[in-house]
Amino acid sequence: DDTMLFFGSTDGNMYGINAENAREKWRYPLGSPIVSSPVNHNNMLYFGGTDGYLYCLEAKSGKEIWKFQTGGPITSAPFITDNLILVGSMDHTLYAIPLVG
């Protein structure tokens, strides 16, 4: 399997890059700036958007699995525990979302 790097950009895209040859493997168009760092956990990529959603993508393909709406932009990286995804939003709320899978 390819070793992947992931990063979001203020151009509104999350990128999956092949670390061995620096080629773009996939691009997920969010449409608003991404300033949250992504977290890769069990082949799932979690990150927040300035559009107020927490996203879960399949890391290998960039396919959206789900998204969760908060009340404000997400500018920090999510944190994964044994069974929860913790993420803060600019709505002054810390969300604890069950980790599925």
C-alpha positions as CSV (number, residue, x, y, z in Angstrom):
1,D,0.0,0.0,0.0
2,D,1.0,3.6,-0.6
3,T,2.1,5.7,2.2
4,M,-0.2,8.7,2.3
5,L,0.1,12.3,3.5
6,F,-3.0,14.4,4.1
7,F,-3.5,18.1,4.4
8,G,-6.3,20.7,4.1
9,S,-5.9,24.0,2.4
10,T,-7.4,27.5,2.4
11,D,-8.3,26.7,-1.2
12,G,-11.1,24.6,0.2
13,N,-9.8,21.2,-0.6
14,M,-8.5,18.3,1.5
15,Y,-5.7,16.4,-0.3
16,G,-4.4,12.8,-0.2
17,I,-0.9,12.7,-1.5
18,N,1.3,9.6,-2.2
19,A,4.3,10.2,0.0
20,E,6.6,8.1,-2.2
21,N,6.2,10.1,-5.4
22,A,4.4,13.3,-4.2
23,R,1.5,12.7,-6.6
24,E,-2.0,13.7,-5.7
25,K,-4.1,10.6,-5.2
26,W,-7.4,12.3,-4.4
27,R,-8.9,15.7,-3.6
28,Y,-12.0,16.3,-1.6
29,P,-13.6,19.7,-2.4
30,L,-15.1,21.3,0.7
31,G,-15.7,24.7,-0.8
32,S,-14.5,26.6,2.3
33,P,-11.1,26.9,3.8
34,I,-9.7,24.0,5.9
35,V,-7.5,25.1,8.7
36,S,-8.0,22.1,11.0
37,S,-5.3,19.4,10.8
38,P,-6.6,16.0,9.8
39,V,-6.3,12.9,11.9
40,N,-5.9,9.5,10.3
41,H,-7.3,6.7,12.5
42,N,-8.0,3.1,11.2
43,N,-8.0,4.2,7.6
44,M,-10.5,7.0,8.3
45,L,-9.6,10.7,8.0
46,Y,-11.2,13.1,10.4
47,F,-11.0,16.9,10.1
48,G,-13.1,20.0,10.7
49,G,-14.1,22.7,8.2
50,T,-14.7,26.4,8.6
51,D,-18.1,25.5,7.3
52,G,-18.9,24.1,10.8
53,Y,-18.8,20.4,9.9
54,L,-16.7,17.5,11.2
55,Y,-15.9,15.2,8.2
56,C,-15.0,11.6,8.0
57,L,-13.4,10.4,4.8
58,E,-12.0,7.0,3.8
59,A,-8.3,7.8,3.9
60,K,-7.3,5.7,0.8
61,S,-10.0,7.0,-1.5
62,G,-11.1,10.4,-0.1
63,K,-14.7,9.2,-0.2
64,E,-17.0,10.9,2.3
65,I,-18.3,8.5,4.9
66,W,-20.2,11.0,7.0
67,K,-20.3,14.6,8.2
68,F,-21.5,16.1,11.5
69,Q,-22.7,19.7,11.8
70,T,-21.6,21.9,14.7
71,G,-22.7,25.5,15.4
72,G,-19.5,27.2,14.2
73,P,-16.3,26.8,12.3
74,I,-13.8,24.1,13.4
75,T,-10.3,25.4,13.4
76,S,-8.5,22.7,15.5
77,A,-7.7,19.1,15.0
78,P,-10.1,16.4,16.3
79,F,-8.8,14.1,19.1
80,I,-9.5,10.4,19.0
81,T,-10.0,8.3,22.2
82,D,-10.9,4.7,22.5
83,N,-14.5,5.3,21.6
84,L,-15.0,9.0,21.0
85,I,-14.0,11.8,18.6
86,L,-13.6,15.0,20.5
87,V,-13.7,18.3,18.6
88,G,-14.1,21.9,19.6
89,S,-16.1,24.4,17.5
90,M,-16.1,28.2,17.4
91,D,-19.6,27.9,18.9
92,H,-17.9,27.4,22.3
93,T,-18.8,23.7,22.4
94,L,-16.7,20.6,22.8
95,Y,-18.4,17.8,20.9
96,A,-18.0,14.1,21.8
97,I,-19.1,11.9,18.9
98,P,-19.1,8.1,19.1
99,L,-16.3,6.5,17.2
100,V,-17.9,3.9,14.9
101,G,-15.9,1.0,13.3
